[in-house]
Amino acid sequence: MRTIIISALTGMLLLLTSCSLNDLTGENKQSNNNHQANEQTTENDQSNSPENADENDGTIKLDKKYFNIVAEQDGKEVIQNVDNLLILVNKQSAYLPADYVPANLVRPNVRFSFGDSDIEKSYLKEEAARALEKMFQQAEVEGISLYAVSGYRSYTRQTEVFQREVEAKGEEKAVEAVAIPGQSEHQTGLAMDISAESANLDLVESFESTPEGTWLRENAHKFGFILRYPKGKEAITGYQYEPWHFRYVGEETAKIIYENDWTLEEFFQNAKAV
């Protein structure tokens, strides 16, 4: 088995939006992008946090364990360190294993657009779920009522969604609209689509101008979440603007991304493995 480390790519073509605008059934589209560690690595990491800024050039020193590690399996590049908090999954990345299910999925104690139904898309990895709870609680304190719409989606579920799109529109069009199974960020259990009653609980671009959408855009990073597909970054992320799709990366990384107006791809472009 050949193990390699891959890096953030630039100049991606603009693709269709990664999450369905009617994702009350959890049928969202996803994103995919590769990244690799700068080869100037060292054997020892003296930091307990994911990253430190290099005061000389602004480069982020990042533990190499946070970069995708990839191996060829059955003729396909597959991500090996699937429990990596900063895993980069998009249309250019290697695949998540077909049998990958996060071991610590939990149902966060938040308000869902579909009520109390205990269904797959109501789950997140535990660390992300607890952070989501804190974010929703603080939003409520400030008079903002948020609704979780779609979180974890299994490889099997993504296959069903993709196949249905193929049957309806053909494979060429399906690939433009729905993530290929194994390249869906939702499979990591680190992403949640969020809406509000002011947007009719839909996943629509107009969510950006609601009080809830504005609050999330300005505060999500305080709880470790980033707006994954921001406006004006379509050529970098490969997806159109999605004001509803938030990805958990931890508070330190989220703060850096927010303050620099970066995408996750740009974060890795500015990171050096140590």
C-alpha contacts under 8 A as a table, 3 or more apart, distances in Angstrom:
res1	aa1	res2	aa2	distance
1	M	71	A	6.38
1	M	72	E	6.59
1	M	73	Q	7.64
2	R	71	A	5.37
2	R	72	E	6.28
3	T	69	I	6.77
3	T	70	V	5.62
3	T	71	A	4.62
3	T	72	E	7.53
4	I	69	I	5.80
4	I	70	V	5.29
4	I	71	A	6.35
5	I	35	H	7.73
5	I	36	Q	5.04
5	I	37	A	6.08
5	I	67	F	6.80
5	I	68	N	5.89
5	I	69	I	4.66
5	I	70	V	5.99
6	I	34	N	6.17
6	I	35	H	4.58
6	I	36	Q	3.11
6	I	37	A	6.30
6	I	67	F	7.19
6	I	68	N	6.01
6	I	69	I	6.68
6	I	70	V	7.05
7	S	34	N	5.43
7	S	35	H	2.41
7	S	36	Q	2.48
7	S	37	A	5.77
7	S	38	N	7.75
7	S	67	F	7.62
7	S	68	N	7.78
7	S	268	F	7.41
7	S	269	Q	7.72
8	A	33	N	6.77
8	A	34	N	4.97
8	A	35	H	3.23
8	A	36	Q	5.96
8	A	265	E	5.65
8	A	266	E	7.50
8	A	268	F	5.90
8	A	269	Q	5.78
9	L	12	M	7.37
9	L	33	N	6.76
9	L	34	N	5.91
9	L	35	H	6.23
9	L	92	Q	7.84
9	L	265	E	7.41
9	L	269	Q	7.94
10	T	236	I	6.15
11	G	235	A	6.30
11	G	236	I	6.22
12	M	235	A	5.48
12	M	236	I	5.75
12	M	237	T	7.25
12	M	238	G	5.79
13	L	235	A	5.64
13	L	236	I	7.87
13	L	238	G	5.88
14	L	234	E	5.79
14	L	235	A	5.07
14	L	236	I	7.98
14	L	237	T	7.98
14	L	238	G	4.83
14	L	239	Y	5.98
14	L	240	Q	7.24
15	L	176	E	6.49
15	L	234	E	7.86
15	L	238	G	5.21
15	L	239	Y	5.11
15	L	240	Q	6.88
16	L	176	E	5.86
16	L	177	A	5.72
16	L	238	G	7.76
16	L	239	Y	5.63
16	L	240	Q	6.06
17	T	20	S	7.26
17	T	29	K	6.72
17	T	30	Q	7.73
17	T	177	A	6.87
17	T	239	Y	4.95
17	T	240	Q	4.76
17	T	241	Y	7.16
17	T	242	E	7.31
18	S	28	N	6.48
18	S	29	K	3.70
18	S	30	Q	4.02
18	S	31	S	5.73
18	S	177	A	6.99
18	S	178	V	6.80
18	S	179	A	7.24
18	S	239	Y	6.00
18	S	240	Q	7.44
19	C	23	D	7.20
19	C	27	E	7.36
19	C	28	N	3.80
19	C	29	K	3.78
19	C	30	Q	5.83
19	C	178	V	7.92
19	C	242	E	7.68
19	C	245	H	7.78
20	S	23	D	5.27
20	S	27	E	6.13
20	S	28	N	4.39
20	S	29	K	5.66
20	S	203	L	7.28
21	L	28	N	7.74
21	L	202	D	6.80
21	L	203	L	4.80
21	L	204	V	5.54
22	N	25	T	7.43
22	N	27	E	7.73
22	N	202	D	6.03
22	N	203	L	6.01
22	N	204	V	7.93
23	D	26	G	4.74
23	D	27	E	5.29
23	D	28	N	5.74
23	D	149	V	7.17
23	D	150	S	7.11
23	D	202	D	7.07
23	D	203	L	6.47
24	L	27	E	7.64
24	L	113	S	7.27
24	L	114	F	7.32
24	L	149	V	6.29
24	L	150	S	7.41
24	L	201	L	7.90
24	L	202	D	7.01
26	G	121	K	6.33
26	G	149	V	7.33
26	G	150	S	5.32
26	G	151	G	7.90
26	G	153	R	7.80
27	E	158	Q	7.93
27	E	161	V	6.33
28	N	150	S	7.93
28	N	178	V	7.29
29	K	177	A	6.41
29	K	178	V	4.55
29	K	179	A	5.42
29	K	184	S	7.39
30	Q	90	N	6.92
30	Q	91	K	7.86
30	Q	178	V	6.63
30	Q	179	A	5.08
30	Q	183	Q	7.22
30	Q	184	S	4.83
30	Q	185	E	5.87
30	Q	186	H	7.19
31	S	89	V	6.40
31	S	90	N	3.69
31	S	91	K	5.16
31	S	179	A	6.74
31	S	183	Q	6.89
31	S	184	S	6.09
31	S	185	E	6.28
31	S	237	T	7.35
31	S	238	G	7.05
31	S	239	Y	6.93
32	N	88	L	7.33
32	N	89	V	4.49
32	N	90	N	0.87
32	N	91	K	2.92
32	N	92	Q	4.87
32	N	93	S	5.21
32	N	183	Q	5.73
32	N	184	S	6.95
32	N	185	E	7.37
32	N	237	T	7.97
32	N	238	G	7.84
33	N	88	L	6.46
33	N	89	V	5.65
33	N	90	N	3.94
33	N	91	K	5.17
33	N	92	Q	3.80
33	N	93	S	4.16
33	N	94	A	7.89
33	N	237	T	7.49
33	N	265	E	7.43
34	N	68	N	7.85
34	N	88	L	6.67
34	N	89	V	7.21
34	N	90	N	7.16
34	N	92	Q	5.34
34	N	93	S	3.91
34	N	94	A	6.72
35	H	67	F	6.85
35	H	68	N	6.63
35	H	88	L	7.09
35	H	93	S	7.44
35	H	265	E	7.55
35	H	268	F	6.78
35	H	269	Q	7.94
36	Q	67	F	5.91
36	Q	68	N	6.50
36	Q	268	F	7.89
37	A	64	K	6.43
37	A	67	F	5.88
37	A	271	A	7.77
37	A	272	K	6.30
37	A	273	A	5.18
38	N	41	T	6.89
38	N	271	A	7.57
38	N	272	K	5.09
38	N	273	A	5.46
39	E	273	A	7.18
40	Q	272	K	7.41
40	Q	273	A	6.90
40	Q	274	V	7.43
41	T	64	K	7.61
41	T	272	K	7.68
41	T	273	A	5.39
41	T	274	V	4.61
42	T	45	D	7.45
42	T	273	A	7.84
42	T	274	V	5.04
43	E	274	V	7.22
44	N	274	V	7.21
45	D	63	D	6.55
45	D	274	V	6.18
47	S	50	P	7.44
47	S	51	E	7.53
47	S	52	N	7.69
49	S	52	N	7.49
49	S	252	E	7.93
50	P	62	L	5.85
50	P	63	D	6.10
50	P	66	Y	7.66
50	P	252	E	7.61
50	P	253	T	7.44
51	E	60	I	6.13
51	E	61	K	5.30
51	E	62	L	4.49
51	E	63	D	6.73
51	E	252	E	7.78
51	E	253	T	7.41
52	N	60	I	5.61
52	N	61	K	5.04
52	N	62	L	6.74
53	A	58	G	5.75
53	A	59	T	5.76
53	A	60	I	4.49
53	A	61	K	5.93
54	D	57	D	5.93
54	D	58	G	5.00
54	D	59	T	5.11
54	D	60	I	5.98
54	D	61	K	6.55
55	E	58	G	5.64
55	E	59	T	7.80
56	N	59	T	7.96
59	T	270	N	5.49
59	T	271	A	5.70
59	T	272	K	6.71
60	I	270	N	5.99
60	I	271	A	4.35
60	I	272	K	5.97
61	K	271	A	5.76
61	K	272	K	5.01
61	K	273	A	6.04
61	K	274	V	6.19
62	L	66	Y	7.12
62	L	271	A	6.06
62	L	272	K	5.75
62	L	273	A	4.96
62	L	274	V	5.85
63	D	66	Y	5.94
63	D	67	F	7.96
63	D	273	A	5.53
63	D	274	V	5.14
64	K	67	F	5.59
64	K	273	A	4.60
64	K	274	V	5.68
65	K	68	N	7.66
65	K	84	N	7.38
66	Y	84	N	5.92
66	Y	85	L	7.06
66	Y	86	L	5.66
66	Y	87	I	6.79
67	F	84	N	7.97
67	F	86	L	7.32
67	F	87	I	6.83
67	F	88	L	7.91
67	F	273	A	7.84
68	N	79	I	6.33
68	N	80	Q	7.46
68	N	81	N	6.56
68	N	84	N	7.87
68	N	87	I	6.10
68	N	88	L	6.86
69	I	79	I	5.70
69	I	80	Q	5.50
69	I	81	N	5.88
70	V	77	E	6.20
70	V	78	V	5.39
70	V	79	I	4.48
70	V	80	Q	5.51
70	V	81	N	7.89
70	V	94	A	7.01
71	A	77	E	5.56
71	A	78	V	5.45
71	A	79	I	6.60
71	A	80	Q	6.71
72	E	75	G	6.00
72	E	76	K	5.34
72	E	77	E	4.44
72	E	78	V	6.03
73	Q	76	K	5.26
73	Q	77	E	6.21
73	Q	78	V	6.46
76	K	94	A	7.83
76	K	95	Y	7.66
77	E	94	A	5.11
77	E	95	Y	6.23
78	V	94	A	5.22
78	V	95	Y	4.66
78	V	96	L	5.83
78	V	97	P	6.25
79	I	82	V	6.22
79	I	94	A	5.87
79	I	95	Y	5.85
79	I	96	L	5.47
79	I	97	P	6.98
80	Q	96	L	7.93
81	N	84	N	5.70
81	N	87	I	7.96
82	V	87	I	6.93
82	V	96	L	7.12
82	V	100	Y	7.81
82	V	188	T	7.63
83	D	87	I	7.58
83	D	102	P	7.24
83	D	188	T	7.92
84	N	87	I	5.18
85	L	249	V	6.14
85	L	250	G	7.75
86	L	249	V	5.76
88	L	93	S	7.23
88	L	185	E	7.99
88	L	264	L	7.59
88	L	265	E	7.77
89	V	92	Q	7.90
89	V	93	S	5.74
89	V	94	A	7.61
89	V	95	Y	7.86
89	V	183	Q	6.05
89	V	184	S	6.62
89	V	185	E	5.38
90	N	93	S	5.41
90	N	183	Q	5.83
90	N	184	S	6.73
90	N	185	E	6.74
90	N	237	T	7.89
91	K	179	A	7.25
91	K	183	Q	6.21
91	K	238	G	7.52
93	S	183	Q	7.20
94	A	183	Q	7.42
95	Y	182	G	4.87
95	Y	183	Q	5.45
96	L	100	Y	6.87
96	L	182	G	4.64
96	L	183	Q	6.34
97	P	100	Y	5.19
97	P	182	G	6.45
98	A	155	Y	5.84
98	A	156	T	7.97
98	A	181	P	7.81
98	A	182	G	6.23
99	D	155	Y	7.26
100	Y	155	Y	7.60
100	Y	187	Q	7.98
101	V	154	S	6.91
101	V	187	Q	7.39
101	V	188	T	7.66
102	P	105	L	5.98
102	P	125	K	6.63
102	P	188	T	6.67
102	P	189	G	6.67
103	A	125	K	7.87
104	N	125	K	5.48
104	N	126	E	5.69
105	L	123	Y	5.89
105	L	124	L	5.19
105	L	125	K	4.36
105	L	126	E	5.66
105	L	189	G	7.14
106	V	123	Y	5.28
106	V	124	L	5.64
106	V	125	K	6.12
106	V	126	E	5.50
106	V	129	A	6.83
107	R	118	D	7.93
107	R	122	S	5.82
107	R	123	Y	4.47
107	R	124	L	6.38
107	R	129	A	6.99
108	P	122	S	7.53
108	P	123	Y	6.79
108	P	124	L	7.16
108	P	126	E	7.98
108	P	129	A	4.95
108	P	130	R	6.58
108	P	132	L	7.20
108	P	133	E	6.30
109	N	133	E	6.17
110	V	132	L	7.79
110	V	133	E	5.95
110	V	136	F	6.82
110	V	147	Y	7.49
110	V	148	A	7.17
111	R	115	G	7.07
111	R	146	L	7.02
111	R	147	Y	5.20
111	R	148	A	6.24
112	F	115	G	5.15
112	F	116	D	7.05
112	F	122	S	7.62
112	F	147	Y	4.97
112	F	148	A	4.64
112	F	149	V	5.99
113	S	147	Y	5.48
113	S	148	A	6.05
113	S	149	V	5.42
113	S	195	S	7.92
113	S	201	L	6.26
114	F	117	S	6.54
114	F	149	V	7.39
118	D	122	S	6.71
119	I	122	S	5.66
119	I	123	Y	7.64
120	E	123	Y	5.95
120	E	151	G	7.94
120	E	152	Y	6.45
120	E	153	R	6.57
120	E	154	S	7.89
121	K	149	V	7.75
121	K	150	S	4.97
121	K	151	G	4.67
121	K	152	Y	4.83
121	K	153	R	5.77
122	S	148	A	7.72
122	S	149	V	7.56
122	S	150	S	6.25
122	S	151	G	5.67
122	S	152	Y	6.84
123	Y	129	A	7.66
123	Y	151	G	5.84
123	Y	152	Y	5.44
123	Y	189	G	7.13
124	L	128	A	6.23
124	L	129	A	5.33
124	L	151	G	6.02
124	L	152	Y	5.64
124	L	189	G	4.60
124	L	190	L	6.09
124	L	191	A	7.49
124	L	192	M	7.84
125	K	128	A	5.44
125	K	129	A	5.96
125	K	188	T	7.87
125	K	189	G	5.07
125	K	190	L	6.14
126	E	129	A	4.88
126	E	130	R	6.13
127	E	130	R	5.39
127	E	131	A	6.35
128	A	131	A	5.11
128	A	132	L	6.07
128	A	189	G	7.95
128	A	190	L	6.03
128	A	248	Y	5.85
129	A	132	L	5.01
129	A	133	E	6.29
130	R	133	E	5.09
130	R	134	K	6.47
131	A	134	K	5.15
131	A	135	M	6.23
131	A	223	F	5.81
131	A	224	G	6.99
132	L	135	M	5.03
132	L	136	F	6.11
132	L	223	F	7.38
133	E	136	F	5.22
133	E	137	Q	6.07
134	K	137	Q	5.08
134	K	138	Q	6.16
134	K	223	F	7.21
135	M	138	Q	5.27
135	M	139	A	6.12
135	M	220	A	7.07
135	M	223	F	6.00
136	F	139	A	5.02
136	F	140	E	6.18
136	F	145	S	7.53
136	F	146	L	6.38
137	Q	140	E	5.12
137	Q	141	V	6.39
138	Q	141	V	5.02
138	Q	142	E	6.44
139	A	142	E	5.12
139	A	143	G	6.35
139	A	144	I	4.81
139	A	145	S	6.57
139	A	146	L	7.39
139	A	215	W	7.76
140	E	143	G	4.97
140	E	144	I	4.89
140	E	145	S	5.56
140	E	146	L	7.79
141	V	144	I	7.28
144	I	211	P	7.27
144	I	212	E	5.87
144	I	215	W	7.66
145	S	196	A	6.66
145	S	197	E	8.00
145	S	212	E	7.00
146	L	194	I	6.87
146	L	195	S	6.15
146	L	196	A	5.23
146	L	212	E	6.70
147	Y	194	I	5.65
147	Y	195	S	5.25
147	Y	196	A	5.47
147	Y	197	E	7.96
147	Y	201	L	7.22
148	A	151	G	7.75
148	A	192	M	6.81
148	A	193	D	6.21
148	A	194	I	4.68
148	A	195	S	6.51
149	V	192	M	7.10
149	V	193	D	5.34
149	V	194	I	5.40
149	V	195	S	6.69
149	V	201	L	7.78
150	S	192	M	5.56
150	S	193	D	5.12
150	S	194	I	7.39
151	G	186	H	6.11
151	G	189	G	6.46
151	G	190	L	7.49
151	G	191	A	5.65
151	G	192	M	4.32
151	G	193	D	6.42
152	Y	186	H	4.99
152	Y	187	Q	5.56
152	Y	188	T	6.90
152	Y	189	G	4.54
152	Y	190	L	7.35
152	Y	191	A	7.04
152	Y	192	M	7.54
153	R	157	R	6.22
153	R	158	Q	6.67
153	R	186	H	5.34
153	R	187	Q	4.94
153	R	189	G	7.36
154	S	157	R	5.14
154	S	158	Q	6.20
154	S	186	H	7.82
154	S	187	Q	5.37
155	Y	158	Q	5.05
155	Y	159	T	6.12
155	Y	181	P	5.74
155	Y	182	G	6.15
155	Y	187	Q	6.59
156	T	159	T	5.06
156	T	160	E	6.42
156	T	181	P	7.81
157	R	160	E	5.10
157	R	161	V	6.31
158	Q	161	V	5.06
158	Q	162	F	6.01
158	Q	179	A	7.68
158	Q	180	I	7.55
158	Q	181	P	5.40
158	Q	184	S	7.64
159	T	162	F	5.11
159	T	163	Q	5.94
159	T	180	I	7.50
159	T	181	P	5.38
160	E	163	Q	5.18
160	E	164	R	6.13
161	V	164	R	5.30
161	V	165	E	6.40
161	V	178	V	7.62
162	F	165	E	5.13
162	F	166	V	6.27
162	F	174	A	6.81
162	F	175	V	7.97
162	F	178	V	5.92
162	F	179	A	7.04
162	F	180	I	6.64
162	F	181	P	7.29
163	Q	166	V	4.95
163	Q	167	E	6.21
164	R	167	E	5.14
164	R	168	A	6.23
165	E	168	A	5.05
165	E	169	K	5.90
165	E	170	G	7.14
165	E	171	E	7.68
165	E	174	A	5.26
165	E	178	V	7.43
166	V	169	K	5.35
166	V	170	G	4.41
166	V	171	E	4.71
166	V	172	E	7.93
166	V	173	K	7.48
166	V	174	A	5.16
167	E	170	G	5.83
167	E	171	E	7.77
169	K	172	E	7.92
169	K	173	K	5.87
169	K	174	A	6.19
170	G	173	K	5.74
170	G	174	A	6.03
171	E	174	A	4.85
171	E	175	V	6.12
172	E	175	V	5.55
172	E	176	E	6.89
173	K	176	E	5.22
173	K	177	A	6.62
174	A	177	A	5.25
174	A	178	V	5.81
175	V	178	V	5.53
175	V	179	A	6.41
175	V	180	I	6.64
176	E	179	A	7.82
179	A	183	Q	6.01
179	A	184	S	5.72
180	I	183	Q	5.64
180	I	184	S	7.09
181	P	184	S	6.50
182	G	187	Q	7.59
184	S	187	Q	5.65
184	S	188	T	7.80
185	E	188	T	5.69
185	E	189	G	7.68
185	E	190	L	7.47
185	E	191	A	6.67
186	H	189	G	5.56
186	H	190	L	6.60
186	H	191	A	5.42
186	H	192	M	7.51
187	Q	190	L	7.91
188	T	191	A	7.38
190	L	247	R	5.76
190	L	248	Y	5.32
190	L	249	V	7.82
191	A	245	H	7.06
191	A	246	F	5.70
191	A	247	R	4.31
191	A	248	Y	6.22
192	M	245	H	6.04
192	M	246	F	5.49
192	M	247	R	6.47
193	D	203	L	7.63
193	D	244	W	5.26
193	D	245	H	4.47
193	D	246	F	6.14
194	I	203	L	7.50
194	I	244	W	5.06
194	I	245	H	6.51
194	I	246	F	7.48
195	S	199	A	6.61
195	S	200	N	7.95
195	S	201	L	5.13
195	S	202	D	6.22
195	S	203	L	6.29
195	S	207	F	7.12
195	S	212	E	7.72
195	S	213	G	7.68
195	S	244	W	6.25
196	A	199	A	5.40
196	A	200	N	6.47
196	A	201	L	4.92
196	A	202	D	7.59
196	A	207	F	7.90
196	A	212	E	6.62
197	E	200	N	4.66
197	E	201	L	5.15
198	S	201	L	7.29
198	S	207	F	7.81
198	S	210	T	6.58
198	S	212	E	7.99
199	A	202	D	5.75
199	A	203	L	7.63
199	A	204	V	7.31
199	A	206	S	7.21
199	A	207	F	5.73
199	A	210	T	7.39
203	L	207	F	7.26
203	L	244	W	6.20
204	V	207	F	5.71
204	V	242	E	7.72
204	V	243	P	7.74
204	V	244	W	7.52
205	E	208	E	6.06
205	E	241	Y	7.43
205	E	242	E	6.42
205	E	243	P	6.19
205	E	244	W	7.87
206	S	209	S	5.79
206	S	210	T	7.24
207	F	210	T	5.35
207	F	212	E	7.60
207	F	213	G	5.38
207	F	243	P	6.45
207	F	244	W	7.07
208	E	212	E	7.96
208	E	213	G	4.64
208	E	214	T	6.00
208	E	243	P	5.53
208	E	244	W	7.88
209	S	213	G	6.21
209	S	214	T	6.31
210	T	213	G	5.14
210	T	214	T	6.16
211	P	214	T	5.16
211	P	215	W	6.05
212	E	215	W	5.08
212	E	216	L	6.19
213	G	216	L	5.23
213	G	217	R	6.20
213	G	243	P	6.84
213	G	244	W	7.41
214	T	217	R	5.17
214	T	218	E	6.29
215	W	218	E	5.26
215	W	219	N	5.88
215	W	220	A	7.80
216	L	219	N	5.17
216	L	220	A	5.04
217	R	220	A	6.15
217	R	227	L	6.75
217	R	243	P	7.75
218	E	221	H	7.55
219	N	222	K	5.61
219	N	223	F	7.57
220	A	223	F	5.58
220	A	224	G	6.66
220	A	225	F	5.11
220	A	226	I	6.29
220	A	227	L	7.74
221	H	224	G	4.92
221	H	225	F	4.83
221	H	226	I	5.62
221	H	251	E	6.41
221	H	254	A	4.95
221	H	255	K	5.63
221	H	258	Y	6.55
222	K	225	F	7.37
222	K	251	E	6.12
222	K	254	A	7.42
222	K	255	K	6.89
223	F	250	G	7.34
223	F	251	E	5.75
224	G	248	Y	5.57
224	G	249	V	5.63
224	G	250	G	4.05
224	G	251	E	3.74
224	G	252	E	7.16
224	G	253	T	7.34
224	G	254	A	5.21
224	G	255	K	7.53
225	F	246	F	5.95
225	F	247	R	5.26
225	F	248	Y	4.30
225	F	249	V	6.01
225	F	250	G	6.77
225	F	251	E	7.24
225	F	254	A	5.93
226	I	246	F	5.46
226	I	247	R	5.36
226	I	248	Y	6.47
226	I	249	V	7.26
226	I	254	A	5.78
226	I	257	I	7.49
226	I	258	Y	7.22
227	L	230	P	6.06
227	L	242	E	7.90
227	L	243	P	6.85
227	L	244	W	7.70
227	L	245	H	6.21
227	L	246	F	4.83
227	L	247	R	6.63
228	R	242	E	7.62
228	R	245	H	6.08
228	R	246	F	5.54
228	R	247	R	5.89
228	R	263	T	6.59
228	R	264	L	7.15
229	Y	233	K	7.03
229	Y	234	E	7.18
229	Y	237	T	6.39
229	Y	239	Y	6.55
229	Y	240	Q	6.85
229	Y	241	Y	5.33
229	Y	242	E	5.41
229	Y	243	P	7.34
229	Y	245	H	7.11
229	Y	263	T	7.26
230	P	233	K	5.78
230	P	234	E	7.39
230	P	240	Q	7.91
230	P	241	Y	5.17
230	P	242	E	6.42
230	P	243	P	6.91
230	P	263	T	7.45
231	K	234	E	6.80
231	K	240	Q	7.32
231	K	241	Y	4.74
231	K	242	E	7.59
232	G	235	A	7.90
232	G	241	Y	7.49
233	K	236	I	5.35
233	K	237	T	6.25
233	K	241	Y	7.72
233	K	263	T	7.45
234	E	237	T	5.30
234	E	238	G	5.31
234	E	239	Y	5.10
234	E	240	Q	5.26
234	E	241	Y	6.70
235	A	238	G	5.36
235	A	239	Y	7.36
236	I	263	T	7.78
236	I	265	E	7.10
236	I	266	E	7.91
237	T	263	T	7.25
237	T	265	E	6.93
242	E	245	H	5.79
248	Y	254	A	7.93
249	V	253	T	6.11
249	V	254	A	6.07
250	G	253	T	5.74
250	G	254	A	6.01
251	E	254	A	5.06
251	E	255	K	6.01
252	E	255	K	5.24
252	E	256	I	6.50
253	T	256	I	5.21
253	T	257	I	6.23
254	A	257	I	5.14
254	A	258	Y	6.00
255	K	258	Y	5.15
255	K	259	E	6.03
256	I	259	E	5.29
256	I	260	N	6.13
257	I	260	N	5.33
257	I	261	D	5.85
257	I	262	W	4.93
257	I	263	T	6.57
257	I	264	L	7.17
257	I	267	F	6.45
258	Y	261	D	5.07
258	Y	262	W	6.52
259	E	262	W	7.88
262	W	265	E	7.72
262	W	266	E	5.48
262	W	267	F	6.22
263	T	266	E	5.12
263	T	267	F	6.28
264	L	267	F	4.98
264	L	268	F	6.57
265	E	268	F	5.42
265	E	269	Q	6.38
266	E	269	Q	4.82
266	E	270	N	6.35
267	F	270	N	5.32
267	F	271	A	6.33
268	F	271	A	4.82
268	F	272	K	7.82
